[in-house]
Amino acid sequence: MAEYQVTVRYGNDRQRYHIFTVEAAGTVEALRKAAEELPDEVAVSGNLVELRAAVDPEGRSYLGET
């Protein structure tokens, strides 16, 4: 299982973003779970969805680190 971050842009007059994570075995399952968990308010006016592997802050390396 992997964790995915989902970002949905929504809103008609003013663009807003709804960001949440889902845990899934792969991309297709992550998309299905994201659709199931999406609040109605966001689903009605959503116009862009981004799905990416969630970053593990503890495992992330920074410039200058070895």
ABEGO torsion letter per residue (X at the ends): XBBBBBBBBBEAABBBBBBBBBBBABAAAAAAAAAAABBAAAAAABABBBBBBBBBAAABBBBGBX
